[in-house]
Structure formats: structure tokens, C-alpha cells
């Protein structure tokens, strides 16, 4: 996973955004996620 921290491509940005979008609601409402 070198491109994750090695390259700053749009793909990495998109992946990061997806992870953030998925994790944010879980951190904000863990009960709702489960």
C-alpha cells in the first residue's frame, strides 16, 4: 500500500473521502451503525 501514503493521486483522495464518509457516521452514531 505504498500509493496510499506515497502518491497523492485523485484515487487516493477519493478512497480517503469514502473512508471518512463511512467512518464519520459510525463515530458520530455507533448505535445507528450497528
N, C-alpha and C positions, 0 to 999 in steps of 0.2 A: 504494500500500500504506500509506495513512495509518492505517487501522484497526489495523494491526499494532502501531504504536507510539502511535497517537493514542487509541484506545479500549481499555479493559480489559474487554472482554466475555468471557463464558464461551467463546465461539467461539475467541477468540484464545488463551485458556488451553489449550483442547483442542488447537489447532494446535501450540502450543508443546510440549505434552506429547508429541504424536505425533512431532514433530521430534526431541525429546530421546530418546524411546524408540527411534527409528530410528538416531540418531547414536551413542548410548551404546554399543551392541554393536559398532558399526563402530570406534569409538575404542578400545574395550577389546580387540576381536579383529579387526583389519583383515584378517587372513588368512582368518578364518571368513566375513567378509562377502563376500569375493571367491572 
